[in-house]
Amino acid sequence: MTELEALMNRHIREMVPYSSARDEFSGHADVYLDANESWRGGNDGVNRYPDPLCRAVRRKLEEVLGLPYDMTAIGNGSDEVIDMLMRIFCVPGSDCVMVERPTYGEYGVLASLNNARVLDVPLLPTLQLDVEGMVSAIREQKPKMVFICSPNNPTGIVYSLEDIARIAEENKGITVVDEAYCDFAEGFRSACALIRENRRIVVMRTLSKAWGLAGARLGVLVADPEVIAVFNKAKAPYNVSRLGQEAALRALSDADAVREDIEGIRRGRKHLAAFLLLLPFVRWVIPSEANFILIGVDSPAGLCSYLASKGIVIRNRSSEPLLEGGVRITIGSAEENRKLEEALVGYVET
C-alpha cells in the first residue's frame, strides 16, 4: 500500500465506481442509444451527457496554465473539491482538520458536514501564518488535513512557499493549498511546484475569479495522479455540466483578454488602496495580492449599510479574529470603482 493509499478511507479506496455510458464510450458516433438520453435537442448538445472527466478542459488548462493533464481533475466549484477531499481522507467522528483563522469559512463548514473536528490556528498579528504554532499543533493534534489559502481570503496576503513547504513536510496528512486568487498576485510562486517532492500536497485552483466563471462552477484539483484517480472514482459521474465545460473552454481560449483584465484589476487595486488611505474613517488597509482589499473602519456595519443604500454592496468581515472593524471590498470595473469612490466621499461628508 502506498503512502497516499494509507491516508485514504478504506471504503473509498476499495469502492467500485459507477460506470457511466460516457465512461464506456468516449469517441464519436452518429447514433447514440446507450445512455437513455433524449434524441431531442438543439445545436448546443445539452440533450447529451457531458464528458465525466472534462478531458478537453484539462487539456486546455495544461496548454494555458501549465497544469499537467494527468495531475488535474475538475469539480463543481472548489467547494465540491474540498468536500470530496474530506470524504476521501477524513474518517467521520475521528479525524481533525486544521485551518488558519481568519480564512475562507467553507473549510470549517464542510469539515463539520463530514463530521471532522475543526482546529483553528490563529494567524499572527501581522496576518501571516503562525508557522511555529501550526507545527506545534500538527505534532500534538495530528490533523488528517491542513488547509492553507494563499492569497488568503479575506486578507489578500500571499504566504511564502518555504513556510507552506515546512508545514506540509511536518504534516503527515494531506496539505491543501487553495490558490483561488493566485492570478491576481504579482510574481506568484505556486505550491504546484511542491507536489512532486511531497505527494501529500494538493492544490486547488478555480475559474470563478480571474476567469469570470463563478456561475459556471468549475474548481480545479491539482494533485499526484494517484489522488486524481481516486477523486474521479468517488465524485458524481457528471459533476460538471456540458455548458460549464464549454464556458471554461471559451474563457481559456481568450487568455490574452483575461490577462489584460487582470492587469486592469491590479491597477484598480493599487488606485483604490491609495484612495482609501486618504479617508479619515479608514484605520488600516491591508496590502492585497487578490482582487479585493481588506480595510478597517470605525463602523463596519454603518459603512456597509450606507453603501447598500447607494446600491453598492461590500462585505462586513469584522466578526473574524484579528479583523476588528474589517470590511472587504472587491475590485470592480473602472466605472464601479468610480461609483464606490464617489459614495465613500459622500460618507465622509455625513
N, C-alpha and C positions, 0 to 999 in steps of 0.2 A: 504494500500500500504506500502511495506517495505521501509526502508531507501535506499537500493540499487535500487529498482524499481523506486523510486522518482528521482534518478540521471540519469536513462536511458532515451533515446529519446523515446517518446511515440510510434512512428511508428515502432520502433524496438521491444519495449516491447510487443506490441499488434499484431505484424505480425504473420501470419500463415506460418510456414516454409514449404519449399518444402519437400515432402515425396518421397525419392528415393526408388528404388527397394530393395536396401540393407538395408534401414531402416525398410522396411516392412517384410523382411525375412533375418535373420542373422545366421541361422543354417546351416546344410549340406544337400545337395540333390545330386542325381545322374544326374538329368537333369534340367538345368536352362533355362527356356523360359520366364522369367519375365522382363528382363532388356534390351531386344533388343541388346544383345551382340553378337559377332561372336562366333560360335562354334569352329572356327579355332584358334589354338594357341598351343604353345609349353608347356613344363613342367613347365615353370615359371609362368603360370597362368595370364599373363598380358592381355589376352583377356577378363578377368573378371574385373568388377569394384572392387575397394578396399573397405575395411571397412571404412565407413564415419566417425566413431567415434574413430578409431585407438585403439580399445579395447586391443589388445594384447600388443601394445607398452605401453599403460598406465599401464597395469598390470605389465609389466617388469620394468617400471620406479618406481613403488611402491616397487617392490622387491629389486631393485638395489640401488635406490637413496632415498627411503623412502618417496616419494611424494605420498600422498593419492590418490587412484584411483578416488574417487568422487570429487577431487579438481583439476583435471588436464584436459586440452584439448590440442590438437596438432594443430599447424598452419603450413603453408607452409613457414617455416622460422620465425624468430622473427618479421620480417617486416610485415608479414600478421597479426600477433598477435597485433602489435602496431596499424596497420590500422583498424582492426576490433574493438579494444577497443575505438578508436576515433569515429568510426561510431556509436557504441552503446551509448556512453556517451556524445559526443560533439555536440552541436547544431550549424550547419554551420552558419557562419556570426555573431555569437553571443558569443560563449564561447572562453575562453582563456586557453592555455596550457603553463605551466611553465617548463622550462628546466634549468639545470645548464649549465654554459659555462666555459671552453670548455667541450664538451661531444660528444657522438655519434650523428652525424649530421642528421640521418634519422628521429629522433623525430620531429625536426623542419620542415623537408621536408614533412612528412606525415601530420603534423598539417596544413601546408599550403594547401596541397592537399584536406584536409577535411574542408577548409575554417575556420580554427580556428586560432585566433590570438596567436602569439608566444611571450611569455615573457621570456627573458633571464635574469638569475640572475648569475652574475659572481662568480666564486669561490674566496676564499680568496687568498692572495699572497702565502700562504702555499699550495695551491691547494686542501685544504679541503673545505667542504661545508660551505657556509656562512649561518649558521642556523638562526641567528637573521635577516639577510637580507631576507631570504626566508620566515620566519614567518611574517615579516612586509609586504612583497609583497603579501602574501596569504591573509592577513587581508584586504589589500587595493584593490587587483585585483580580489579576489575570483575565482581562476582558477578552471576549471572543472577537470583538470588532472594535476598532477605533476609527472615528470619523474626524477628518481634518478638512476644513473648507478654505481654499486658497485660490483667488482672493476671497476673504471671508465675507459672509453676509451676516450682519449688516454693516460691518466696519469698512470693507473695501481694502483691507490690508492683505498683502501677499506675504506668506511665510517662506523662510529660506528652505531651499531644497536640502541643505545639510541638516536642519532641525527635523524636517519630515523624515529623512532617511534614518536619523538616530532613533526617533520614536518608533518607526516601523521595524527597525532591527531589534529593539528591545521587546516589542510586542510579538508574541509567538502566535497570535491570532491573525486576523485579516485587518489590514490598514486601508481604509477607503479615503482617497483624496478627491474631493469634489472641486473640480476646476470649471464650474459653470460660467464664471465671469472672466476666464483667463484671456479671452480675445481682446479685452479692453486694457490689459496690463502691458506696459511697455517693457521690452526685454525679458518677457516671462520665460522662466525655466520650468518645464513641465515635469511632474513626477512620473510621467510615462517612461522617462529615461531610466527610472529605478527598477522597473518591473523585471527586467532580465536578470538583475542582480539579486532581487528579493521577490520571489514568486508570490509572496503573501500580500503584496501591494496591488491594489486595483484602483483605477482612476475613472472618474465619471466626467463626461462632457455633456453638453446639451446644445440643441439647435433652437432653444427657446429664446435666448438672449440676443447675441450679436446677429444671429441668422434669421431673426424675426419670425419664428415659428412656434410661439408659445401656444397658440390654439391648435397646432397640429400634433403636439405631444410626441416628441422624439428625444429620448435620452440615450446617451452612448456609454456603454461599458467598455473600458479598455483593460484587458487583463491577460494573464497567461492563458494559452489555448485550452488548458485543462479546465479552468474556471469557465471559459466561454462555452465549452461543450456542455457542461452541467447546467449553466444558465439557460441555454437554448433547449435543453431537455425538459427543464422544470417550468418554464414560462408557458403562458397560454399560447395555443398554436398560432393564432392570428392576432397577436397583441398590437401590431401597428397596422393601421388601415392602408389600403391602396392609395387613398387620397393623401394621407400623411406622407407616405413614401414618395409619391410624385412631387409633393410640395418640397420635400427635402432635396430631391434631385434638381428641381428648378433653382432653389436657393444656392446650392453648392455649385451649380453651373454658372452662377452670376457672382463669383467670388470677388472679382475686382470691384464691382459696385458695392458689395458688402464691406470690403476693406476701406473704401472711401468713406462710407457711413461711419465706420469705427473711428476713423481719423477725425471726422466731424464731431463725434461724441467726445473724444478726448479733448478737442479744442473747447467744446462746450463745458466740459467738466472743469477745465482749468479756469475758464472765464467765470463760471458760476461760483467756484470756490473763492476766487478773488473778490467777487461782488459780495458774497455772504459775509466775508471777514470785515466788511465795512459797516455792516448793520449793527446798531447798538445793542439789540436784544440777542444777538448771536454770541454765545460764550466761547464756543470752540468749533473748529472744522477739522475733521479727520482727513488727512491726505488719502485719496482713494485711487485704487487701480481698477475699479469696476465701473459700471455705467450708472453709478449713484454716488451720492455724497451723504455722509452722516454728520449732522451738526447738533450742537447743544444749544437750547434756547431757554429763556426764562419760563415760558409757559407752553409746553409742547401741545397740550390739549387745546389751549386757546388759539395757537397758531394754526393747528390743523382745522379747527372749526372755522376760523376766519377765511382760510384759503378755500375751504369747501363752499362757503357762501359765495365765493367768486368763481366757482366751477372748477377749482383746481384741487386735486386730491394728492396728499403726501401721506407718509406712514409714521405713526407715533411708535417709537421703539423705547420709550423712556422706562418701561417696566422691566427691561432687561438689566442684569447685573452690570455694573460699571458704566451704564449709559443713562444716568440721571439727566433728564431734560432732552434726551436724544430724539431726533426725528430724521427719517431717511427720505431723501429726495432723488428720484430717478432723473437722469439727464434726458430731456426730451428733444424735440426738434428745435431749430433756432427760433421758430415762432412760439413754440410752447415755452421755451426758456425765457423769451422776452415777456410773455404774459405773466409768468411767475415773478420775474423781477419787478414788473410794474405793480403787481399785487403786493409784494413784500415792502416796497416803498410806501404804499398806502398804509400798510400795517404799522410801519414806523411812525407815521403821522397821526395815528389814532391815540 
